Amino acid sequence: MADRMNAFDIRMDALGAKLEVTANIAESNARVIQALANAAAEAREERQQLFERMERHEAKMEGLRIETARMLDILINQRNQGDNPTN
């Protein structure tokens, strides 16, 4: 009976050690998952900032396009007035 208790104790110690290893792996995995979640959140924020920046640039480009078209119209009108004086 003492041998059986001794074998039981040895087996329980081994299971305890395996449980500790498993707990350490789970903790490590949790840290990795948290790090990945943080990286994903940071990437989302950076992507959102890029989209906002692109929208601002697109608005500026549209403004420049409109201004360029307006100036071109002015120049064409000036040229046409020079070609066809009304005096």
SVG drawing of the C-alpha trace seen along z (x, -y; Angstrom):
<svg xmlns="http://www.w3.org/2000/svg" viewBox="-18 -101 25 103">
<polyline fill="none" stroke="black" stroke-width="0.4" points="0.0,0.0 2.9,-2.4 4.2,-1.6 0.9,-2.5 0.8,-5.8 4.4,-6.6 3.5,-5.9 0.4,-8.0 2.4,-10.9 5.0,-10.7 2.2,-10.7 0.5,-13.7 3.8,-15.6 4.2,-14.8 0.7,-16.0 1.3,-19.1 4.4,-19.9 2.5,-19.4 -0.3,-21.6 2.2,-24.3 3.8,-24.0 0.3,-24.2 -0.6,-27.2 2.7,-28.9 1.9,-28.2 -1.6,-29.6 -0.2,-32.7 2.3,-33.1 -0.4,-32.7 -2.6,-35.3 0.3,-37.8 0.8,-37.0 -2.9,-37.4 -2.9,-40.7 0.1,-41.9 -1.5,-40.9 -4.7,-42.7 -2.7,-45.8 -0.9,-45.7 -4.2,-45.3 -5.7,-48.2 -2.7,-50.3 -2.8,-49.3 -6.6,-50.2 -5.8,-53.6 -3.0,-54.2 -5.2,-53.1 -8.0,-55.5 -5.5,-58.3 -4.3,-57.5 -7.8,-57.5 -8.5,-60.9 -5.3,-62.3 -6.2,-60.9 -9.6,-62.6 -8.0,-65.9 -5.6,-65.6 -8.4,-64.7 -10.4,-67.8 -7.3,-69.9 -6.8,-68.4 -10.4,-69.0 -10.0,-72.6 -6.9,-73.0 -8.6,-71.4 -11.5,-73.9 -9.1,-76.8 -7.1,-75.7 -10.2,-75.4 -11.3,-78.9 -7.9,-80.4 -7.9,-78.6 -11.3,-80.1 -10.0,-83.5 -7.0,-83.1 -9.1,-81.8 -11.5,-84.7 -8.7,-87.2 -7.2,-85.6 -10.5,-85.7 -11.0,-89.3 -7.6,-90.1 -8.4,-88.2 -11.8,-89.9 -11.6,-93.5 -15.1,-95.1 -13.8,-98.6"/>
</svg>
